[in-house]
Amino acid sequence: MHVVFDRYFNLSIKFSCRSTRDKRYSRVFALHDHSPLPAQGIVLNVSDNKKQFIQFIVERLSKTAFESNERVVITGLDPHPSEVGVGPKDVSITHEEADVTMIYHLLQEAKLGNSPITVLSEDTDVFVLLVHHVHDITCNQSTQVEVFMTLSQ
């Protein structure tokens, strides 16, 4: 399993878009283990809050005990993915967008011969990127790739 988050780099191509959005919703919360969660519509409209949530989730996943045969790779704010129980992987993934990073992980798993590969996303961009790459993966290898799109409610 690979868990992939956006990175929120300063001065990236999406920085000005995020800055404009952050100005409309400017409250940055100090989130802790036992702090009450603010309303989703308030807290997730500010990049600094999202970064706190990402870090919180990555830390919790890193401390979670998984079965010995389960492989969990986490790509958070750090450019080096971390494998639970193993530590940082010796590969730097510098792309900011989770959309592209998810596809990178899919291609790496397909090259290793792991199958089936299931991608869960509600993002149309991810679906378009998958359609582009899945044909090559399935034609050139015996890897089975399953794509599931979820819809927001």
C-alpha positions as CSV (number, residue, x, y, z in Angstrom):
1,M,0.0,0.0,0.0
2,H,1.2,3.5,-0.9
3,V,-0.2,6.5,0.9
4,V,0.5,9.8,-1.1
5,F,0.0,13.4,0.0
6,D,0.4,16.7,-1.8
7,R,3.5,18.6,-0.7
8,Y,2.6,22.4,-0.7
9,F,6.0,23.8,-1.8
10,N,6.6,27.5,-1.5
11,L,7.0,29.3,-4.9
12,S,5.7,26.3,-6.8
13,I,3.4,26.6,-9.8
14,K,0.4,26.2,-7.4
15,F,1.7,28.5,-4.7
16,S,-0.1,31.7,-6.0
17,C,-3.4,29.8,-6.3
18,R,-3.1,28.5,-2.8
19,S,-2.0,31.9,-1.5
20,T,-5.2,33.5,-2.9
21,R,-7.4,30.8,-1.3
22,D,-5.5,31.0,2.0
23,K,-6.3,34.8,2.1
24,R,-10.0,34.0,2.1
25,Y,-9.6,31.6,5.0
26,S,-6.7,32.7,7.0
27,R,-7.1,31.0,10.4
28,V,-4.2,28.7,11.1
29,F,-4.9,26.2,13.9
30,A,-2.4,24.8,16.4
31,L,-3.4,21.1,16.1
32,H,-2.3,18.6,18.7
33,D,-3.1,14.9,19.5
34,H,-6.1,15.7,21.6
35,S,-7.3,19.0,20.3
36,P,-10.8,19.1,19.0
37,L,-11.1,19.1,15.2
38,P,-12.4,22.3,13.7
39,A,-15.0,22.1,11.0
40,Q,-13.6,20.6,7.7
41,G,-14.7,23.6,5.6
42,I,-12.7,25.9,7.9
43,V,-9.5,24.0,8.6
44,L,-8.9,22.4,5.2
45,N,-9.0,25.7,3.3
46,V,-5.6,26.8,4.7
47,S,-2.4,25.2,3.4
48,D,-0.6,25.4,6.8
49,N,-3.5,23.5,8.4
50,K,-3.3,20.8,5.7
51,K,0.4,20.4,6.2
52,Q,-0.2,19.9,9.9
53,F,-2.8,17.2,9.1
54,I,-0.5,15.5,6.7
55,Q,2.4,15.4,9.2
56,F,0.0,14.1,11.9
57,I,-1.2,11.3,9.7
58,V,2.3,10.4,8.4
59,E,3.6,10.2,12.0
60,R,0.7,8.0,13.1
61,L,1.0,5.7,10.1
62,S,4.7,5.4,10.7
63,K,4.1,4.1,14.3
64,T,1.3,1.7,13.2
65,A,2.1,-2.0,13.4
66,F,1.2,-3.8,10.2
67,E,1.4,-7.5,9.4
68,S,4.9,-8.6,8.5
69,N,3.8,-9.4,4.9
70,E,2.3,-5.9,4.4
71,R,4.3,-3.2,2.7
72,V,3.2,0.4,3.5
73,V,5.1,3.2,1.8
74,I,4.2,6.8,2.8
75,T,5.0,9.9,0.7
76,G,4.4,13.0,2.8
77,L,6.0,16.4,3.0
78,D,9.5,14.9,3.0
79,P,10.9,14.2,-0.5
80,H,11.9,10.7,0.6
81,P,9.1,8.2,1.0
82,S,9.2,6.2,4.2
83,E,8.4,2.5,4.5
84,V,6.7,1.6,7.8
85,G,9.1,-0.4,9.9
86,V,12.0,0.2,7.5
87,G,12.4,3.9,7.4
88,P,13.1,6.4,4.6
89,K,13.5,4.9,1.2
90,D,16.6,5.9,-0.8
91,V,14.7,7.7,-3.5
92,S,13.8,11.3,-3.8
93,I,10.4,12.1,-5.3
94,T,10.4,15.9,-5.9
95,H,7.0,16.4,-7.5
96,E,4.6,18.4,-5.5
97,E,1.3,17.0,-6.7
98,A,0.0,13.7,-5.3
99,D,-1.6,13.0,-8.7
100,V,1.7,12.6,-10.4
101,T,3.4,10.9,-7.3
102,M,0.7,8.3,-7.2
103,I,1.4,7.4,-10.8
104,Y,5.1,7.2,-10.1
105,H,4.4,4.7,-7.3
106,L,2.1,2.7,-9.6
107,L,4.8,2.4,-12.3
108,Q,7.5,1.4,-9.7
109,E,5.3,-1.4,-8.3
110,A,4.4,-2.6,-11.9
111,K,8.2,-2.7,-12.7
112,L,8.7,-4.9,-9.6
113,G,6.0,-7.2,-11.0
114,N,3.6,-6.6,-8.1
115,S,-0.1,-7.2,-9.1
116,P,-2.9,-6.5,-8.9
117,I,-2.4,-2.8,-8.3
118,T,-5.4,-0.9,-7.2
119,V,-5.6,2.9,-7.2
120,L,-8.3,4.6,-5.2
121,S,-8.9,8.3,-6.1
122,E,-11.8,10.6,-6.8
123,D,-9.6,13.0,-8.8
124,T,-10.3,13.1,-12.6
125,D,-6.6,14.1,-13.2
126,V,-5.5,10.8,-11.6
127,F,-7.9,8.9,-13.8
128,V,-6.6,10.6,-17.0
129,L,-2.9,9.9,-16.0
130,L,-3.8,6.3,-15.2
131,V,-5.5,5.7,-18.6
132,H,-2.4,7.1,-20.3
133,H,0.0,4.7,-18.4
134,V,-2.2,1.6,-17.8
135,H,-2.2,0.6,-21.5
136,D,1.6,0.5,-21.6
137,I,1.8,-1.4,-18.3
138,T,-0.7,-4.1,-19.3
139,C,0.7,-4.5,-22.8
140,N,4.4,-4.7,-21.8
141,Q,4.1,-6.7,-18.6
142,S,1.8,-9.3,-17.0
143,T,0.7,-6.8,-14.3
144,Q,-3.0,-6.4,-13.7
145,V,-4.0,-2.9,-12.8
146,E,-7.4,-2.2,-11.3
147,V,-8.6,1.4,-11.2
148,F,-11.4,2.4,-8.9
149,M,-12.7,6.0,-8.8
150,T,-14.7,7.2,-5.8
151,L,-17.2,10.0,-5.8
152,S,-17.4,12.8,-3.3
153,Q,-20.7,13.0,-1.5
